[in-house]
Amino acid sequence: MRSTVLSSFPLMARAGRQMLLPAALCWTALCTQAAEPPAPGEAPDVAVKANYLNAVGSNDAASEGTVTHALLQRRPTLRPAEVLEFVPGVIVSQHSGGGKANQYYLRGFNLDHGTDFATWVDGMPANMPSHAHGQGYTDLNWLIPELIDRIHYRKGPYAAEDGDFASAGSARLKLVDRLPRGLASVTLGSYDHARVLVANSVDRPQGGTWLYAVEASHHHGPWEQGEGLKRFNGVLRYTQAEGDTRQSWTAMAYRARWRATDQVPQRAVASGRIGRFGAIDPTDHGDTERLSLSWNRLTVVNDGEWQLGAWALASRLTLFSNFTYHLDNPDTGDQFEQAEARQAMGLQASRLWRTTLAGRETEHTVGLQLRHDHLSPVGLYTATGGRRVDVTQESQVNDTLLGLYAQNSTRWLPWLRSIAGVRHDQVSARVRSSIADNSGSRQAHLVSPKLSLVFGPWSRTEFFAHAGQGYHRNDARGMTARVAARSGEAVDAAVPLVRTRGAELGLRGEWLPGLQTSVSVWRLDLASELVFVGDAGETEASGASRRHGIELNNHWQVRSWLLLDADLAFSQARFRALQGEAPNVGRHVPGAVRTVAALGASLTDLGPWSAQFQLRYFGPRPLIEDNSVRSKGTTLAYLRVGHQLTRDVRLALDVFNLFNRRASDIDYFYTSRLAGEPAEGIADIHSHPAEPRSFRLTVAMSF
């Protein structure tokens, strides 16, 4: 029997799961026959209706799983990067204009714009090292959600193939190879929102499939100064399967411009100086573009498989921000520009062998990952009125990372399997800075062992135990820095590769028909924490930290037409020693979320009607080390109602912030100064409000 799960997602064919996965899925009655008839002499495909592929026997960890194409198309997203919220426990927010990378949270981390959560799209890494706006910057605004086939996610540093940025977790997004029919859609909505998408795939008579998509959108938002976000995306993809080899070539282009309403001090809103959706500096704005080309090849051989991939990209960002207003420069203001021009390329290769060891089934995998980033220039500049004034620091950076890994998976007994792995990573950085003392070269390497044990299944229940080490890479400019760019004070160079250590226990069960339940208890130690610094507009290294928590995920197909999802996560983050400056010394990690909850309901097959409801709760968090200042929790609900008018025409009404909650997307606590305030400034909570209730109506036509 062939399975659409495996044919469209080769990565799931690992760890001896080629036959386990379809069988496990059918245990839960989540399988139905595909609509398309099979080829002569071939068994019918299996079509999975579930939102998640988290069945017993399908993964190496209770915190690992796959988000299906079905859920990705059912649930509405306010912004493209919100597809990562489909990963249980992940929160995606925004503190500036819609063209800027989002803010991410997971397992007690304020991940800033992506540090400690690694994201790949069809084998191409999305995290940007040594980025102008923050280490690991992950801008996913170039994604077209309709083209995402599935998301495979992991939590913790336990998989040998996960290296840089993957301490908290990772997500691998797989694009579709072809569309069943062409798609043309128009979306109109609140706050001058408009979006047009055209996508189609064409099969060549001699084999192979072309896929193309073009998207253009515009959005003003509820802001007093209209955002004026303009986005353009283009995708051209070719896939080909010949015998046991499948390969794809993908080209992408993206451009965006926007005016930014950054976080503002609560005192400015409370006094009536600005409205809730107002801005302090109306000249903040951004401009970005990205071009990429990637290639992937999978070859199945008698004893395993080869995977090869290569990619190249060129990107550019110009970002004007002002977080402290008139604190440092009372006359001209504190606006600054962060800008970079990047060329990057990389490749990855892996070989998997399936053999026997003393009569026991075993798999061996070895792999190589290479990445080189050239930035010329990357810089921080003073600015006024949205124009560059002077250079604070400008650098040329060459940043290279080489990773080698090996992993063995052996089934020792019918109820016991081990996965043992090790990585070796080496970073080489060369920086030429406008500040001579900050120029230089640095190299470092790190070895990260990993071990997982899988027990069972017994009575449709399996158990997991994990221990492993990982790391995150620091900015290359920090590795060679000797002088602070703004103050000129002496500073210590950053550690190139920062060690992380994790441990996790989990279980997964299917105790009721159609119900998949996963529980994980985990701990993660970081040798150095990255925290947001408001007056610098970026993150900087802080002390060592420890996080621990528990996650509970439930996915239940109650009826053929009703699927329910309930994900809960609780965590605690603490510095290992006191941090901060008097009088706010403490051990709390600013921005660390304690409680995250997501509840979803999908209604399908109700004649021409369908619906998706999603509620997510983002709990209070400390904003300062002594926990004396805290944010409020945020609860937001989304709703989509769809109606199939004809075979070719479908309507969808999306409602965001359904209950019109006055909530914050993000909160920070730091000192700023508005015009006319005391020279020393005022410490205050600075917030970026969640958008109020809004509507979007989409008309989609198949052709």
Salt bridges, closest charged atoms under 4 A:
GLU42 OE2 - ARG2 NE 2.63
ASP45 OD1 - ARG2 NH2 2.87
ASP60 OD1 - ARG17 NH1 2.96
ASP60 OD1 - ARG417 NH1 2.92
GLU64 OE2 - HIS152 NE2 2.83
GLU64 OE2 - ARG154 NE 3.73
GLU82 OE2 - ARG79 NH1 3.26
GLU85 OE2 - ARG616 NH2 3.29
ASP116 OD1 - HIS472 ND1 2.94
ASP122 OD2 - ARG237 NH1 2.43
GLU146 OE1 - ARG195 NH2 2.91
ASP149 OD2 - ARG150 NE 2.98
GLU161 OE2 - ARG154 NH2 2.91
GLU161 OE1 - ARG172 NH2 3.76
ASP162 OD1 - ARG154 NH1 3.33
ASP162 OD1 - ARG172 NH1 2.69
ASP164 OD2 - ARG473 NE 2.81
ASP177 OD1 - LYS174 NZ 3.29
ASP177 OD1 - ARG237 NH2 2.73
ASP177 OD2 - ARG246 NH2 2.61
ASP203 OD2 - ARG178 NH2 3.06
GLU215 OE2 - ARG195 NE 2.60
GLU215 OE1 - ARG231 NH2 3.45
ASP287 OD1 - ARG255 NE 3.08
ASP287 OD2 - ARG257 NE 3.48
ASP287 OD1 - ARG316 NH2 3.24
GLU289 OE1 - ARG255 NH1 3.74
GLU289 OE1 - ARG316 NH2 3.40
ASP303 OD1 - ARG351 NH2 3.04
GLU337 OE1 - ARG388 NE 2.71
GLU340 OE1 - HIS131 NE2 3.54
GLU340 OE2 - ARG342 NE 2.90
GLU363 OE2 - ARG354 NE 3.21
ASP373 OD2 - ARG342 NH1 2.77
ASP373 OD1 - ARG371 NE 2.64
ASP399 OD1 - ARG473 NH1 2.80
ASP425 OD1 - ARG423 NH2 2.69
ASP475 OD2 - ARG477 NH2 2.77
GLU504 OE1 - ARG107 NH1 3.24
ASP525 OD2 - ARG523 NH2 3.88
ASP525 OD1 - ARG546 NE 2.77
ASP525 OD2 - ARG576 NH1 3.79
GLU529 OE2 - ARG547 NH2 2.61
GLU551 OE1 - ARG107 NH2 3.08
GLU551 OE1 - LYS155 NZ 3.38
ASP565 OD1 - HIS555 ND1 2.94
ASP567 OD1 - HIS555 NE2 3.82
ASP605 OD2 - LYS49 NZ 3.12
ASP648 OD1 - ARG181 NH2 2.74
ASP648 OD1 - ARG647 NH1 3.40
ASP654 OD1 - ARG640 NE 2.65
ASP665 OD2 - ARG79 NH2 3.06
ASP667 OD2 - ARG621 NH2 3.64
GLU677 OE2 - ARG267 NE 2.80
ASP684 OD2 - ARG267 NH1 3.22
GLU691 OE2 - HIS219 NE2 3.63
